[in-house]
Amino acid sequence: MEASFAGRVAGEGAAPYEALADVLKKLGKSTKFIPRLEKLHADDPDNAPLASYLASQYRDAGNVEKAEALYLNELQRSPSLSVIAT
């Protein structure tokens, strides 16, 4: 799976990250999901679907400050309805 993310999967939307969530959940490692997303984002900061997905995970986890920072960064980089709608 690591090789798939190294190939920059931005064109796939949220699907790769949802698959990662499923795998980690099945392995009993759900707590490693957000840290894994953070590492992927650090390695590929221009991946807008990843940034938006990570922001939504922060939001769902109650970490509004981190979610807001990512959303605002994405809006500044590329204003679009897709960022606003997530």
N, C-alpha and C positions, 0 to 999 in steps of 0.2 A: 504494500500500500504506500510505503514511503516513496517509492519510485514514481507513483502517479502524481503525488503532490510536487515532486521535484520538476515534473514536466509542466508546471504552471497550468492549472486547471481553471483559470478564470472564465473561460468560455462555457464551462459546464454549470455555472450558477451555484446554487446551494447544494446540489446533489452529492458532490464528493464529501462535503462536511457532514451531511445527514448520514451518509454511509459510515463515516468515521465515528459518529455518535453511536450508531447501532452496534458497530464492532466493539467499541469500548464498553458499551453497556453490557453486551453479551459476555465480555471478559471480566465483568465486575470492576471495571476501571473508569466509571463515569466521572469520577472526580478529576481525572486527568484530561478531560475533554477541553475545557476552557484553556488550561495551560498549553495544550497542544495547538489549539487555534491561535493563541498568542504567538507561539513560536513560528507557525506557518505565516502569520501576518508580518512578523519581524523579518522573515526571509523573503516575503513578497509584498511589500507595502503598497504597491500599485494595483493590487488585485482588489477591485471594488466589490465584487460579490463576497469575497472573504471578509473584507472590512465590515460590510453591512451585516453579514451573518454573525460575525463576532460581536458587533454592537447589539444585535438582537439577543444574543446569548447573555451578554452583560445585563441588558434590560430585564430579561426573564429571571436572572439570578438576583435582581435587586440592586445591581451596581450601576445606578443611573448615571453617576459622574463619568465612568469610563465609557458607557454607551453614548452619552451626549458628546463626549470628546471625539469619538470615532465618527459619529453622524455629522458633526460640524466639520470635521476635517474632510470627509467625503463630499459634503456640500460645497465647500470652498474649492476643492480640487475639480469637481465636475458636477455642477448643479443639475439635478435631474429628478424627475418624479419617482424613479425607481429607488433612490436613496430615501426620499421622504416617505414613501409608501411602506417601507419595511418595518 
